[in-house]
Amino acid sequence: MKIFNQLGIILGIWASGEIISSLFNSIINIPGTIIGMIILFLLLQFKIIKEETIKDVSDFLLNNMVIFFIPAGVSLIESLGLIKENILILILTGTVATIIIMVATGKTVDFMINKKISKNEKSISNEEKLA
């Protein structure tokens, strides 16, 4: 019964995301699944739903996530001709996107490290002034 309750909570949140998406489709064009994930995140973040409430079903779904990628893999296999025609563009795009992501991630991490260092230096100088 516990599993059914957990599954019901997750499916209810997904369904509410789908309903919100369909009601506000002309205003925002976000898929219901994404809205459902945002709702779930907010419910967990604000501790409206505790992690333990959905843990078993969530762990099962995460451990078996590969099942959800089978349709995408089949679609890729069906599109091999199109992929072969555009292989250079795909490789170039993938390479450029990877480089951009690596640089942006590195700069972000560097910024955060410097911010933390400057914060620590300020707190140390404040402690020295108090002493």
Beta strands, then each sheet from edge to edge (+ up, - down):
end
